[in-house]
Amino acid sequence: MEFKDLVAVSGQGGLHKIIGRNKNGLILETIGTAKRFATSTNDKVSVLEEVSMFTTADDMRLADVLFKLNEKGNVPSSKDDAKIQRDFLIDLIQLDSERVYDSDIKKLLTWYDILKDKLDFAKLIEVSEESGEEANEESKAKIAVSNLPKNMAPKNIAAKSSNKGGAKMTYRPKSGT
């Protein structure tokens, strides 16, 4: 099981693994029960690889948080008192207590309980470091493109904010006619 294939779906409990794609969304398998279902364009799907947690220093990727939880051991369960959970994470990752809700902490610990026996945490941290380097290279490329004059920008840059259907939209300047 690869970390990049794990998702959480709003309104659906647990974690899910991407096993396929269709024209309207994803085909997912629930971890633990092996139930399969399809998502639609209306479902809010969060890829775990892109999730991060607020800390006092900077945001920390979920992969790094899960690795530290596994390394520390003796992790409180999601059913323990919220204060115990919060204190544990403040000590472990310097959690920003003002910006993280108790429900987020409970969700993190539930996800850890699901993944602790199914995920290779040593491989997880290697993948996290590689994706951090790739994200750094992508941001450098975006900065380079954004510094170009508008008439020199590539035409295949997708507009993300207003594009809800998933089709790519390109910028094309108006013709002089």
N, C-alpha and C positions, 0 to 999 in steps of 0.2 A: 504494500500500500504506500503510495507516494503522497506526501503532504500537499503537493500542488493540486491533487485531485479531490481534496476534502473540502466540503462546503457545509454551510449552515443555511437553512431556509427559514425565513420568518414565518411563524405560525406552525412550524413543524418541529417537534421535539427531537433532540439528538443531533448527530452528525451524519452526513451522507457522503458517499463516494460517487464521483462522476464515472459512469460506465458507458455513456454514449451521448450523442447529440441528435436532435431532430430539428426540423425547420422552425419549430415554435419555441424551443428551449432545450433543456437538458434531460437526460434520463439518469436518474439517481438510484442508488441502492443504500438503504439505511444500514448503518454499521451496527452489527449485533443481531438484527432481525432478518436481514437480507431481503426485506420487502423492497420491491422496485416500483418507482412511480416517475411520471414525467412532470416537469415544471412548465409553466406557461410564461408569457411575457409579463404577466401581472405579478408573479412571485418575486419576492426580494431574496436573491441568492447572494450570500457573502462567501467568497473564497477565503479560506483560512490563511492562506499564504499572504494575503493583502491586509489582514487584520493586525492592528497594533494596540498597545496599551499605553495610557498616559503614565509617565513617571516624572519625578521631580526634575530630572536632568533633561531627558528628551524622550520621544516616543520609542517604545521597545516593541520589536516585531513579536508576534505571537509565538513563532517558532523558538525564539530565544527565551521567552517566558516559560514555555513548556519544557525546554531543555533544562532550565534552572530548577523548575519544580521537580523534574525527574532526578537531577543531580542531588538536590537537597534531601529528598525523601521525607517520610513522615508528614505528608501533605494533609491538611485538614480536609474533611469531606465537604461536599456541598450542603450537607444537612447540619453542619456545626453552626455554632453561634456566629453571626455576621462580624462581631468585633474580633473574634479569634481569627477568622479568615482574613480580615482587613489587616490586622497586626502582623500576621504571617507574611503577607505580600508586601507590606511596608518594609519589613526587615529584609526580605529576599530581593526585591527588585526596586526599592524606593518608590513604591506606588504613589501617585499623586492622589491623595485621599479626597481632595476637594472636587476633582473632575471625574472620578470613577464611582459609579453607583454600586450598591450592594448586589443588585441583580446581575451586574456585569461580572462581579467577582464570583458569584454563584455559578454563572454560566461558564466561566473559565475553569472552575474546579470540576464541574460536570463534564466538560470536554476533556479535561485531563484524565478523569476516571475512565472515560470511554476509550481513550487512546493509549493509556499507559501499557497495556499488554499487546497492543496491535501495531505500534509504531516503533521504528528503530531510531532512537533519539540521537545516537552518534551520527547517523546519516542526516538527521534533521538539521543539526547545527551546520554541517558542511553545505547543505543546500541553501540555508539561510544566508551564509556568508557569500555564496556565489550569486544569489539573487540580489543581495545588497550591492555587489559590484556592478551587476547588470543595470540596476536602477540608477546608480551613479552615472554610468555611461549614457543611459537614456536621457537623464536630465541634462547632461552636457550637450547631447545632440539637440534637444529641444531648445536650449539656450542659443545654440548656433543657428538654428532655423529661425528663431524669433528675432534675431538680430538682422536678418536679411530684409531688404525692402520688400513691400507687399507683392510687387510684380515679379519677384524672384523666388517667392516661397513655393515649395512643391505643391502641385495641384491635388495630391492624394491625401492631404491631411483631413481626417474626418472631423466633422463638427460634433462634439460630444454632448453639449448641454441640451439642445433641442431635439436630438435624435433619439426618439423613444422606440421606434420600430426596429432598429438594428441595422438598417440600410446605411451605407456610407454616403455621406454628402460631401461634395467637394466645393471649394471656393473657385469661382470663375468670374473674372472681372467682366463688367458690362462692355459690350462692343460699342464702338463709336457711332453706330447707326441708330 
